Amino acid sequence: MMILIFIFGLVVGSFLNCLIYRLEVGEGFLKGRSFCPYCRHILSWQDLIPLLSFLILRGKCRYCQKSISWQYPLVEIATGLLFLSIFNFQFSIFNLIIACFLIIIFVYDLKHYIIPDKIIYPAIVIVLIYNFLRSDLLGRSDLLLSAFGAATFFLAIVLVSRGKWMGIGDIKLAFLMGLFLGFPNILVALFLAFSIGAIIGLGLIVSGKKTLKSEVPFGPFLVTGTFIALFFGGQIIHWYLNLFNLTI
């Protein structure tokens, strides 16, 4: 079962790579066959086997020998591992679907410093509909409060910094996170996002790859914090409260 879930995750990751590329070039994903972005040659079935094709072809296009981006196998592997984690810790079809949206946001923002509206708005609508159908949206005020609270927090940062520290896309993503995680997991996700972002940002500055004025996409850190909070939010909160002998 675990192997099948991982393989399924690889297949979904391959599809997500296709969506990311077509978002980048402004093409629809419902029609048209996959092709090499360099030579435009239509790819055959043996070129499209998740992960395996990349290994067999040694990371090069079969037709033009141009290097294939490492994004493709990494996204496939990451999706497979995330699907395994969701299956083991927080299994639901809903979580799998939202995970797909978050993976696209992670990669797209990392590459282009933009969180695409074509991805974030459908994700928010799906979470709203899902929670409404389960009556959670009406019965759990923490979902809406978490969403608006997180979005307001990021809006304040955008206004204070005049868009230099955060972008509008981060506000939308924070809203999605609040709806998805609820309270208190949203606090865990935000704390982890800022902590991981600070550590990596400091590392980039020390290594000379970035300066204090350099722009760094924050979406990947928010997505990372969301996944950690989803899987381990309860344990982290329990550990924190025990550390200070508090209750919630």
BAKEPA-931629 format. One record per residue (C-alpha): z, y, x; residue in three letters. Coordinates in steps of 0.2 Angstrom, whole numbers, always signed. Layout:
<nodes>
<node><z>Z</z><y>Y</y><x>X</x><type>ala</type></node>
...
</nodes>
This chain:
<nodes>
<node><z>+0</z><y>+0</y><x>+0</x><type>met</type></node>
<node><z>+4</z><y>+12</y><x>+14</x><type>met</type></node>
<node><z>-12</z><y>+9</y><x>+23</x><type>ile</type></node>
<node><z>-22</z><y>+11</y><x>+6</x><type>leu</type></node>
<node><z>-13</z><y>+28</y><x>+3</x><type>ile</type></node>
<node><z>-17</z><y>+34</y><x>+21</x><type>phe</type></node>
<node><z>-35</z><y>+29</y><x>+19</x><type>ile</type></node>
<node><z>-36</z><y>+38</y><x>+2</x><type>phe</type></node>
<node><z>-28</z><y>+53</y><x>+11</x><type>gly</type></node>
<node><z>-42</z><y>+52</y><x>+24</x><type>leu</type></node>
<node><z>-55</z><y>+52</y><x>+11</x><type>val</type></node>
<node><z>-47</z><y>+67</y><x>+2</x><type>val</type></node>
<node><z>-46</z><y>+76</y><x>+18</x><type>gly</type></node>
<node><z>-64</z><y>+74</y><x>+22</x><type>ser</type></node>
<node><z>-68</z><y>+81</y><x>+5</x><type>phe</type></node>
<node><z>-56</z><y>+96</y><x>+8</x><type>leu</type></node>
<node><z>-66</z><y>+99</y><x>+25</x><type>asn</type></node>
<node><z>-81</z><y>+100</y><x>+14</x><type>cys</type></node>
<node><z>-73</z><y>+113</y><x>+2</x><type>leu</type></node>
<node><z>-67</z><y>+123</y><x>+17</x><type>ile</type></node>
<node><z>-84</z><y>+124</y><x>+25</x><type>tyr</type></node>
<node><z>-93</z><y>+129</y><x>+9</x><type>arg</type></node>
<node><z>-80</z><y>+142</y><x>+5</x><type>leu</type></node>
<node><z>-84</z><y>+149</y><x>+22</x><type>glu</type></node>
<node><z>-103</z><y>+150</y><x>+19</x><type>val</type></node>
<node><z>-101</z><y>+154</y><x>+1</x><type>gly</type></node>
<node><z>-109</z><y>+138</y><x>-6</x><type>glu</type></node>
<node><z>-104</z><y>+128</y><x>-21</x><type>gly</type></node>
<node><z>-97</z><y>+111</y><x>-18</x><type>phe</type></node>
<node><z>-103</z><y>+102</y><x>-34</x><type>leu</type></node>
<node><z>-121</z><y>+100</y><x>-28</x><type>lys</type></node>
<node><z>-130</z><y>+97</y><x>-12</x><type>gly</type></node>
<node><z>-127</z><y>+84</y><x>+1</x><type>arg</type></node>
<node><z>-117</z><y>+86</y><x>+17</x><type>ser</type></node>
<node><z>-127</z><y>+92</y><x>+33</x><type>phe</type></node>
<node><z>-124</z><y>+97</y><x>+51</x><type>cys</type></node>
<node><z>-120</z><y>+116</y><x>+52</x><type>pro</type></node>
<node><z>-130</z><y>+117</y><x>+68</x><type>tyr</type></node>
<node><z>-146</z><y>+107</y><x>+65</x><type>cys</type></node>
<node><z>-145</z><y>+107</y><x>+46</x><type>arg</type></node>
<node><z>-149</z><y>+88</y><x>+46</x><type>his</type></node>
<node><z>-143</z><y>+79</y><x>+31</x><type>ile</type></node>
<node><z>-129</z><y>+67</y><x>+35</x><type>leu</type></node>
<node><z>-131</z><y>+49</y><x>+31</x><type>ser</type></node>
<node><z>-116</z><y>+38</y><x>+25</x><type>trp</type></node>
<node><z>-112</z><y>+32</y><x>+42</x><type>gln</type></node>
<node><z>-109</z><y>+50</y><x>+48</x><type>asp</type></node>
<node><z>-97</z><y>+53</y><x>+34</x><type>leu</type></node>
<node><z>-84</z><y>+39</y><x>+36</x><type>ile</type></node>
<node><z>-67</z><y>+49</y><x>+38</x><type>pro</type></node>
<node><z>-60</z><y>+49</y><x>+55</x><type>leu</type></node>
<node><z>-70</z><y>+33</y><x>+60</x><type>leu</type></node>
<node><z>-87</z><y>+42</y><x>+61</x><type>ser</type></node>
<node><z>-79</z><y>+56</y><x>+72</x><type>phe</type></node>
<node><z>-73</z><y>+42</y><x>+84</x><type>leu</type></node>
<node><z>-89</z><y>+32</y><x>+84</x><type>ile</type></node>
<node><z>-100</z><y>+48</y><x>+87</x><type>leu</type></node>
<node><z>-87</z><y>+54</y><x>+101</x><type>arg</type></node>
<node><z>-85</z><y>+70</y><x>+92</x><type>gly</type></node>
<node><z>-104</z><y>+75</y><x>+92</x><type>lys</type></node>
<node><z>-118</z><y>+76</y><x>+79</x><type>cys</type></node>
<node><z>-129</z><y>+61</y><x>+79</x><type>arg</type></node>
<node><z>-144</z><y>+71</y><x>+78</x><type>tyr</type></node>
<node><z>-142</z><y>+87</y><x>+89</x><type>cys</type></node>
<node><z>-127</z><y>+81</y><x>+100</x><type>gln</type></node>
<node><z>-118</z><y>+97</y><x>+96</x><type>lys</type></node>
<node><z>-99</z><y>+95</y><x>+96</x><type>ser</type></node>
<node><z>-90</z><y>+92</y><x>+80</x><type>ile</type></node>
<node><z>-75</z><y>+104</y><x>+77</x><type>ser</type></node>
<node><z>-58</z><y>+95</y><x>+79</x><type>trp</type></node>
<node><z>-54</z><y>+103</y><x>+62</x><type>gln</type></node>
<node><z>-62</z><y>+88</y><x>+53</x><type>tyr</type></node>
<node><z>-52</z><y>+74</y><x>+60</x><type>pro</type></node>
<node><z>-36</z><y>+84</y><x>+61</x><type>leu</type></node>
<node><z>-37</z><y>+89</y><x>+43</x><type>val</type></node>
<node><z>-41</z><y>+71</y><x>+38</x><type>glu</type></node>
<node><z>-26</z><y>+64</y><x>+48</x><type>ile</type></node>
<node><z>-14</z><y>+78</y><x>+41</x><type>ala</type></node>
<node><z>-20</z><y>+74</y><x>+23</x><type>thr</type></node>
<node><z>-17</z><y>+56</y><x>+26</x><type>gly</type></node>
<node><z>+1</z><y>+59</y><x>+33</x><type>leu</type></node>
<node><z>+5</z><y>+71</y><x>+19</x><type>leu</type></node>
<node><z>+0</z><y>+59</y><x>+6</x><type>phe</type></node>
<node><z>+11</z><y>+46</y><x>+14</x><type>leu</type></node>
<node><z>+25</z><y>+58</y><x>+14</x><type>ser</type></node>
<node><z>+23</z><y>+63</y><x>-4</x><type>ile</type></node>
<node><z>+22</z><y>+45</y><x>-9</x><type>phe</type></node>
<node><z>+38</z><y>+41</y><x>+0</x><type>asn</type></node>
<node><z>+48</z><y>+57</y><x>-4</x><type>phe</type></node>
<node><z>+42</z><y>+66</y><x>-19</x><type>gln</type></node>
<node><z>+28</z><y>+56</y><x>-27</x><type>phe</type></node>
<node><z>+18</z><y>+63</y><x>-42</x><type>ser</type></node>
<node><z>-1</z><y>+66</y><x>-45</x><type>ile</type></node>
<node><z>+4</z><y>+84</y><x>-47</x><type>phe</type></node>
<node><z>+12</z><y>+86</y><x>-29</x><type>asn</type></node>
<node><z>-4</z><y>+77</y><x>-22</x><type>leu</type></node>
<node><z>-15</z><y>+90</y><x>-31</x><type>ile</type></node>
<node><z>-5</z><y>+105</y><x>-25</x><type>ile</type></node>
<node><z>-4</z><y>+98</y><x>-8</x><type>ala</type></node>
<node><z>-23</z><y>+99</y><x>-7</x><type>cys</type></node>
<node><z>-23</z><y>+117</y><x>-12</x><type>phe</type></node>
<node><z>-10</z><y>+121</y><x>+1</x><type>leu</type></node>
<node><z>-20</z><y>+112</y><x>+15</x><type>ile</type></node>
<node><z>-35</z><y>+122</y><x>+11</x><type>ile</type></node>
<node><z>-25</z><y>+138</y><x>+12</x><type>ile</type></node>
<node><z>-17</z><y>+133</y><x>+28</x><type>phe</type></node>
<node><z>-34</z><y>+130</y><x>+37</x><type>val</type></node>
<node><z>-43</z><y>+144</y><x>+29</x><type>tyr</type></node>
<node><z>-30</z><y>+157</y><x>+33</x><type>asp</type></node>
<node><z>-28</z><y>+150</y><x>+51</x><type>leu</type></node>
<node><z>-46</z><y>+152</y><x>+54</x><type>lys</type></node>
<node><z>-51</z><y>+168</y><x>+44</x><type>his</type></node>
<node><z>-34</z><y>+177</y><x>+41</x><type>tyr</type></node>
<node><z>-38</z><y>+177</y><x>+23</x><type>ile</type></node>
<node><z>-30</z><y>+167</y><x>+8</x><type>ile</type></node>
<node><z>-45</z><y>+165</y><x>-4</x><type>pro</type></node>
<node><z>-43</z><y>+169</y><x>-22</x><type>asp</type></node>
<node><z>-54</z><y>+155</y><x>-27</x><type>lys</type></node>
<node><z>-40</z><y>+143</y><x>-21</x><type>ile</type></node>
<node><z>-24</z><y>+152</y><x>-24</x><type>ile</type></node>
<node><z>-28</z><y>+157</y><x>-42</x><type>tyr</type></node>
<node><z>-32</z><y>+140</y><x>-48</x><type>pro</type></node>
<node><z>-17</z><y>+133</y><x>-39</x><type>ala</type></node>
<node><z>-6</z><y>+145</y><x>-48</x><type>ile</type></node>
<node><z>-14</z><y>+141</y><x>-65</x><type>val</type></node>
<node><z>-12</z><y>+123</y><x>-62</x><type>ile</type></node>
<node><z>+7</z><y>+125</y><x>-58</x><type>val</type></node>
<node><z>+10</z><y>+136</y><x>-73</x><type>leu</type></node>
<node><z>+1</z><y>+124</y><x>-85</x><type>ile</type></node>
<node><z>+10</z><y>+109</y><x>-78</x><type>tyr</type></node>
<node><z>+27</z><y>+116</y><x>-79</x><type>asn</type></node>
<node><z>+23</z><y>+123</y><x>-97</x><type>phe</type></node>
<node><z>+18</z><y>+106</y><x>-103</x><type>leu</type></node>
<node><z>+34</z><y>+98</y><x>-96</x><type>arg</type></node>
<node><z>+44</z><y>+113</y><x>-104</x><type>ser</type></node>
<node><z>+51</z><y>+117</y><x>-86</x><type>asp</type></node>
<node><z>+43</z><y>+134</y><x>-87</x><type>leu</type></node>
<node><z>+54</z><y>+138</y><x>-102</x><type>leu</type></node>
<node><z>+69</z><y>+127</y><x>-98</x><type>gly</type></node>
<node><z>+70</z><y>+132</y><x>-80</x><type>arg</type></node>
<node><z>+71</z><y>+151</y><x>-78</x><type>ser</type></node>
<node><z>+73</z><y>+148</y><x>-59</x><type>asp</type></node>
<node><z>+54</z><y>+144</y><x>-58</x><type>leu</type></node>
<node><z>+49</z><y>+161</y><x>-64</x><type>leu</type></node>
<node><z>+63</z><y>+170</y><x>-55</x><type>leu</type></node>
<node><z>+59</z><y>+161</y><x>-39</x><type>ser</type></node>
<node><z>+41</z><y>+166</y><x>-41</x><type>ala</type></node>
<node><z>+43</z><y>+184</y><x>-45</x><type>phe</type></node>
<node><z>+58</z><y>+186</y><x>-32</x><type>gly</type></node>
<node><z>+47</z><y>+179</y><x>-18</x><type>ala</type></node>
<node><z>+32</z><y>+189</y><x>-23</x><type>ala</type></node>
<node><z>+43</z><y>+205</y><x>-24</x><type>thr</type></node>
<node><z>+50</z><y>+202</y><x>-7</x><type>phe</type></node>
<node><z>+33</z><y>+200</y><x>+1</x><type>phe</type></node>
<node><z>+27</z><y>+215</y><x>-9</x><type>leu</type></node>
<node><z>+41</z><y>+226</y><x>-2</x><type>ala</type></node>
<node><z>+36</z><y>+220</y><x>+16</x><type>ile</type></node>
<node><z>+18</z><y>+225</y><x>+13</x><type>val</type></node>
<node><z>+23</z><y>+242</y><x>+6</x><type>leu</type></node>
<node><z>+35</z><y>+246</y><x>+20</x><type>val</type></node>
<node><z>+23</z><y>+240</y><x>+33</x><type>ser</type></node>
<node><z>+7</z><y>+247</y><x>+24</x><type>arg</type></node>
<node><z>-1</z><y>+230</y><x>+26</x><type>gly</type></node>
<node><z>+2</z><y>+228</y><x>+44</x><type>lys</type></node>
<node><z>+15</z><y>+214</y><x>+44</x><type>trp</type></node>
<node><z>+9</z><y>+205</y><x>+28</x><type>met</type></node>
<node><z>-6</z><y>+204</y><x>+17</x><type>gly</type></node>
<node><z>-9</z><y>+203</y><x>-2</x><type>ile</type></node>
<node><z>-13</z><y>+185</y><x>+0</x><type>gly</type></node>
<node><z>+4</z><y>+181</y><x>+6</x><type>asp</type></node>
<node><z>+11</z><y>+189</y><x>-10</x><type>ile</type></node>
<node><z>+1</z><y>+177</y><x>-20</x><type>lys</type></node>
<node><z>+5</z><y>+162</y><x>-10</x><type>leu</type></node>
<node><z>+24</z><y>+167</y><x>-11</x><type>ala</type></node>
<node><z>+22</z><y>+167</y><x>-30</x><type>phe</type></node>
<node><z>+14</z><y>+150</y><x>-30</x><type>leu</type></node>
<node><z>+28</z><y>+144</y><x>-19</x><type>met</type></node>
<node><z>+42</z><y>+150</y><x>-30</x><type>gly</type></node>
<node><z>+33</z><y>+142</y><x>-45</x><type>leu</type></node>
<node><z>+31</z><y>+126</y><x>-36</x><type>phe</type></node>
<node><z>+48</z><y>+124</y><x>-27</x><type>leu</type></node>
<node><z>+60</z><y>+133</y><x>-38</x><type>gly</type></node>
<node><z>+77</z><y>+139</y><x>-33</x><type>phe</type></node>
<node><z>+85</z><y>+135</y><x>-20</x><type>pro</type></node>
<node><z>+71</z><y>+127</y><x>-11</x><type>asn</type></node>
<node><z>+61</z><y>+143</y><x>-11</x><type>ile</type></node>
<node><z>+74</z><y>+150</y><x>+0</x><type>leu</type></node>
<node><z>+73</z><y>+135</y><x>+12</x><type>val</type></node>
<node><z>+54</z><y>+137</y><x>+13</x><type>ala</type></node>
<node><z>+55</z><y>+156</y><x>+16</x><type>leu</type></node>
<node><z>+68</z><y>+154</y><x>+30</x><type>phe</type></node>
<node><z>+58</z><y>+140</y><x>+38</x><type>leu</type></node>
<node><z>+42</z><y>+150</y><x>+37</x><type>ala</type></node>
<node><z>+50</z><y>+165</y><x>+46</x><type>phe</type></node>
<node><z>+59</z><y>+154</y><x>+58</x><type>ser</type></node>
<node><z>+44</z><y>+144</y><x>+63</x><type>ile</type></node>
<node><z>+33</z><y>+160</y><x>+63</x><type>gly</type></node>
<node><z>+45</z><y>+169</y><x>+75</x><type>ala</type></node>
<node><z>+46</z><y>+154</y><x>+87</x><type>ile</type></node>
<node><z>+27</z><y>+152</y><x>+88</x><type>ile</type></node>
<node><z>+24</z><y>+170</y><x>+89</x><type>gly</type></node>
<node><z>+36</z><y>+172</y><x>+103</x><type>leu</type></node>
<node><z>+28</z><y>+158</y><x>+112</x><type>gly</type></node>
<node><z>+11</z><y>+165</y><x>+110</x><type>leu</type></node>
<node><z>+17</z><y>+182</y><x>+117</x><type>ile</type></node>
<node><z>+26</z><y>+174</y><x>+132</x><type>val</type></node>
<node><z>+10</z><y>+164</y><x>+136</x><type>ser</type></node>
<node><z>-1</z><y>+179</y><x>+135</x><type>gly</type></node>
<node><z>-12</z><y>+174</y><x>+121</x><type>lys</type></node>
<node><z>-5</z><y>+187</y><x>+109</x><type>lys</type></node>
<node><z>+4</z><y>+204</y><x>+110</x><type>thr</type></node>
<node><z>+16</z><y>+212</y><x>+99</x><type>leu</type></node>
<node><z>+2</z><y>+221</y><x>+91</x><type>lys</type></node>
<node><z>-9</z><y>+206</y><x>+88</x><type>ser</type></node>
<node><z>-12</z><y>+199</y><x>+70</x><type>glu</type></node>
<node><z>-6</z><y>+182</y><x>+67</x><type>val</type></node>
<node><z>-9</z><y>+173</y><x>+50</x><type>pro</type></node>
<node><z>+7</z><y>+170</y><x>+40</x><type>phe</type></node>
<node><z>+0</z><y>+158</y><x>+27</x><type>gly</type></node>
<node><z>+1</z><y>+142</y><x>+38</x><type>pro</type></node>
<node><z>+19</z><y>+146</y><x>+41</x><type>phe</type></node>
<node><z>+22</z><y>+148</y><x>+23</x><type>leu</type></node>
<node><z>+13</z><y>+132</y><x>+19</x><type>val</type></node>
<node><z>+23</z><y>+122</y><x>+32</x><type>thr</type></node>
<node><z>+39</z><y>+129</y><x>+25</x><type>gly</type></node>
<node><z>+34</z><y>+123</y><x>+8</x><type>thr</type></node>
<node><z>+30</z><y>+105</y><x>+13</x><type>phe</type></node>
<node><z>+47</z><y>+104</y><x>+23</x><type>ile</type></node>
<node><z>+57</z><y>+111</y><x>+8</x><type>ala</type></node>
<node><z>+48</z><y>+99</y><x>-4</x><type>leu</type></node>
<node><z>+53</z><y>+84</y><x>+6</x><type>phe</type></node>
<node><z>+69</z><y>+89</y><x>+14</x><type>phe</type></node>
<node><z>+75</z><y>+105</y><x>+5</x><type>gly</type></node>
<node><z>+90</z><y>+96</y><x>-4</x><type>gly</type></node>
<node><z>+96</z><y>+89</y><x>+13</x><type>gln</type></node>
<node><z>+94</z><y>+105</y><x>+22</x><type>ile</type></node>
<node><z>+104</z><y>+114</y><x>+8</x><type>ile</type></node>
<node><z>+117</z><y>+101</y><x>+8</x><type>his</type></node>
<node><z>+119</z><y>+102</y><x>+27</x><type>trp</type></node>
<node><z>+120</z><y>+121</y><x>+27</x><type>tyr</type></node>
<node><z>+133</z><y>+121</y><x>+13</x><type>leu</type></node>
<node><z>+144</z><y>+108</y><x>+22</x><type>asn</type></node>
<node><z>+142</z><y>+118</y><x>+38</x><type>leu</type></node>
<node><z>+151</z><y>+133</y><x>+30</x><type>phe</type></node>
<node><z>+161</z><y>+122</y><x>+17</x><type>asn</type></node>
<node><z>+152</z><y>+131</y><x>+3</x><type>leu</type></node>
<node><z>+146</z><y>+124</y><x>-14</x><type>thr</type></node>
<node><z>+132</z><y>+129</y><x>-25</x><type>ile</type></node>
</nodes>
